[in-house]
Amino acid sequence: MELLGVKEMSVFLFLLLTGSGGSQVTLRPAVRDCSDFTNTSCERCLENVHCLWCFVDQRCMKYPVETIIPPRSICPLDQARWGVCWVNFECLIIAMSVVGGLILLPLVCCCCYCCCKKKVCCCCKRKSHGHDEEEERLAKQREERKQYRKKRDADKKARYDEICKKYGLLQNSDHLYSKFENE
């Protein structure tokens, strides 16, 4: 018997604390069907977020959530309104796409920049590795050209000295011909 008293007491306390008396029952107003707003106004129809207004036949209908974008058979996009009456569905789709693109583009750019800066992604590693190999190859070619130029300059100098020696144009050298001096 005492257990039943505890249950009744807890129910009484719950009702007392939540402020719900037995006579104070509040009912939610019944949600009207979208078709009830047909032939009224766009504003009245769109007060309910589940409704779509079509200007072609002044019809209010339940938004077709299965297809995301309402098909042309229900209402042409340029005549369909959802959310607000002053923006048609075509403009809404274009505006949302532009805003989404403007948000995603910098986000993707920042992610790519950060990944490449830290050399996390494979494309940046490969690019950097290929860049280093390219620099090494070019440095090797420069060095080979420099060595070839030095060798060629040395050969030219040797031929020049040989010709000067042959004709006695070099000072302090043993040459076959000496300058003839008249006295």
Backbone hydrogen bonds, N-H to C=O, Kabsch-Sander energy under -0.5 kcal/mol:
donor,donor_aa,acceptor,acceptor_aa,energy
5,G,1,M,-1.3
6,V,2,E,-1.5
7,K,3,L,-1.8
8,E,4,L,-2.1
9,M,5,G,-2.2
10,S,6,V,-2.4
11,V,7,K,-2.1
12,F,8,E,-2.3
13,L,9,M,-2.6
14,F,10,S,-2.2
15,L,11,V,-2.5
16,L,12,F,-2.1
17,L,13,L,-2.9
18,T,14,F,-2.4
19,G,15,L,-0.7
20,S,15,L,-0.9
21,G,19,G,-0.8
25,V,23,S,-1.0
26,T,24,Q,-0.6
36,D,33,D,-1.5
37,F,34,C,-1.8
38,T,35,S,-1.2
39,N,58,Q,-2.5
40,T,37,F,-1.5
45,C,41,S,-2.0
46,L,42,C,-2.7
47,E,44,R,-0.8
48,N,45,C,-1.3
49,V,47,E,-0.6
51,C,48,N,-1.8
52,L,61,M,-3.2
53,W,81,R,-2.4
54,C,59,R,-2.7
55,F,53,W,-0.5
55,F,79,Q,-2.3
59,R,54,C,-1.7
61,M,52,L,-2.7
63,Y,50,H,-3.3
65,V,63,Y,-1.7
67,T,64,P,-1.1
69,I,67,T,-3.2
74,I,71,P,-1.2
75,C,71,P,-1.8
79,Q,76,P,-1.7
80,A,76,P,-0.8
80,A,77,L,-0.5
81,R,53,W,-2.5
82,W,84,V,-0.5
82,W,87,V,-0.5
84,V,82,W,-1.4
87,V,84,V,-0.6
89,F,77,L,-1.1
89,F,80,A,-1.6
90,E,77,L,-0.8
92,L,88,N,-2.1
93,I,89,F,-2.5
94,I,90,E,-2.5
95,A,91,C,-2.9
96,M,92,L,-2.4
97,S,93,I,-2.2
98,V,94,I,-2.5
99,V,95,A,-2.6
100,G,96,M,-2.5
101,G,97,S,-2.6
102,L,98,V,-2.7
103,I,99,V,-1.6
104,L,100,G,-2.7
105,L,101,G,-2.7
107,L,103,I,-1.1
108,V,104,L,-3.0
109,C,105,L,-2.5
110,C,106,P,-2.7
111,C,107,L,-2.2
112,C,108,V,-2.7
113,Y,109,C,-2.6
114,C,110,C,-2.6
115,C,111,C,-2.5
116,C,112,C,-2.7
117,K,113,Y,-2.4
118,K,114,C,-2.0
119,K,115,C,-0.6
120,V,115,C,-2.7
125,K,121,C,-1.5
126,R,122,C,-2.4
127,K,123,C,-2.0
128,S,124,C,-2.4
129,H,125,K,-2.6
130,G,126,R,-2.8
131,H,127,K,-2.0
132,D,128,S,-2.2
133,E,129,H,-2.2
134,E,130,G,-2.2
135,E,131,H,-2.3
136,E,132,D,-2.4
137,R,133,E,-2.5
138,L,134,E,-2.4
139,A,135,E,-2.5
140,K,136,E,-2.3
141,Q,137,R,-2.2
142,R,138,L,-2.4
143,E,139,A,-2.3
144,E,140,K,-2.4
145,R,141,Q,-2.4
146,K,142,R,-2.3
147,Q,143,E,-2.5
148,Y,144,E,-2.3
149,R,145,R,-2.5
150,K,146,K,-2.3
151,K,147,Q,-2.3
152,R,148,Y,-2.5
153,D,149,R,-2.7
154,A,150,K,-2.4
155,D,151,K,-2.4
156,K,152,R,-2.4
157,K,153,D,-2.5
158,A,154,A,-2.5
159,R,155,D,-2.4
160,Y,156,K,-2.5
161,D,157,K,-2.7
162,E,158,A,-2.2
163,I,159,R,-2.3
164,C,160,Y,-2.7
165,K,161,D,-2.4
166,K,162,E,-2.3
167,Y,163,I,-1.8
168,G,165,K,-1.0
169,L,164,C,-3.3
170,L,164,C,-0.8
175,H,173,S,-0.7
181,E,179,K,-0.5
182,N,180,F,-0.5
